[in-house]
Amino acid sequence: MRRVRQVAAILLLAITVSSVLTQTPALAQTPTADPLAIPDPVAVALDPGTTAFLAIDLLQSNCAPSPSCVAALPAVATGLSAARAANSLVVYSVHPGSDNEILPDVAPMPDDPIFVALPGDKFFNSNLDDILKQAGVTTLVITGTSSNSGVLYTAAAANRRGYTVVVVEDGIAGASDLGTSVALWQLLHGPGGNTQNLPLLPRAVTITRSDLLSYS
């Protein structure tokens, strides 16, 4: 995925028109930072005793039919393996109802907590916060689908509750690349505000990649 993405065509057009109308010839040649740029993923070293790895709604019913979600499964599996090797907590969310079979590529282990939550914020009307607090978790690693719903709103809700959040860029998926790009931009500009993507900024979101996760 390109490092520089556009949040929306309308917003980009508005910024471009405004720039053309207001800049002088001298300023026109001065390079400026792209306000829509998303920084590259950064390496993070996690404390296994205070970190939980969350897999959101990677289900037969919603992920298997989505090529982008299927493409994210190897990265999620890599993250799961690293978390389990470090004896870090692994947690799964599923939808209510009968269509909640987790895909075998990222299957839970017998002792992994699985909780039921509605689409969107996975803290809402669920026991996710209780699971994390009982385990002494302060950092939440998020993967899953969809990027601009469950991932985005759960990350924001976690920040509001005081958690430091890490989102695994290659381990999330949405209905479109644009939706995921918008979500990544919003994640870094949301609660806590980590626009430079500094590693493990407290009570904010850090964007990483599955091969940049480590536990120590």
CORSUL-V739681 format. One record per backbone hydrogen bond with DSSP energy under -1.0 kcal/mol. NH is the residue of the N-H (numbers start at 1). CO is the residue of the C=O. E is the energy in kcal/mol with one decimal. If there is no record, write none. Layout:
nh: <NH NH>
co: <CO CO>
e: <E E>
This chain:
nh: <12 13 14 15 16 17 18 19 20 21 22 23 28 30 37 38 42 44 46 50 52 53 54 55 56 57 59 60 63 64 66 70 71 76 77 78 79 80 81 82 83 84 85 86 87 88 89 91 92 93 94 100 103 106 107 112 115 117 126 131 132 133 134 135 136 137 138 139 140 141 142 143 144 145 147 149 151 153 154 155 156 157 158 159 160 161 162 163 164 165 166 167 168 169 171 172 173 180 181 182 183 184 185 186 187 188 189 193 194 197 201 204 206 208 212 214 216>
co: <8 9 10 11 12 13 14 15 16 17 18 19 24 27 34 3 207 212 214 47 139 89 141 91 143 93 57 101 59 59 63 66 67 72 73 74 75 76 77 78 79 80 81 82 84 83 51 53 113 55 115 98 58 103 104 109 92 94 123 127 128 129 130 131 133 132 50 50 164 52 166 54 171 56 173 146 146 149 150 151 152 153 154 155 156 157 159 158 138 204 140 206 142 208 168 169 144 176 177 178 179 180 181 182 183 184 185 190 188 194 198 201 165 167 209 44 46>
e: <-2.3 -2.3 -2.3 -2.2 -2.5 -2.7 -2.3 -2.2 -2.3 -2.2 -1.6 -2.1 -1.9 -1.9 -1.7 -1.0 -2.2 -2.1 -3.2 -1.4 -2.2 -2.8 -3.6 -2.5 -1.9 -1.1 -1.7 -3.0 -2.4 -1.3 -1.9 -2.5 -2.1 -2.0 -2.9 -2.2 -2.2 -2.8 -2.3 -2.1 -2.3 -2.6 -2.4 -1.3 -1.4 -3.0 -1.2 -3.0 -2.3 -2.2 -2.0 -1.0 -2.3 -1.4 -1.3 -1.8 -2.6 -2.3 -1.4 -2.4 -2.3 -2.6 -2.5 -1.0 -1.4 -2.6 -2.8 -2.3 -2.9 -3.3 -3.2 -2.1 -2.8 -2.1 -2.0 -1.5 -2.4 -2.8 -1.6 -2.2 -2.1 -2.2 -2.4 -2.4 -2.1 -1.2 -1.7 -2.5 -2.6 -2.6 -2.6 -2.9 -2.1 -3.0 -1.8 -1.0 -1.6 -1.7 -2.5 -2.8 -2.1 -2.5 -2.2 -2.7 -2.6 -1.6 -1.1 -1.9 -1.3 -1.9 -1.1 -1.4 -2.1 -2.7 -2.1 -1.6 -2.9>
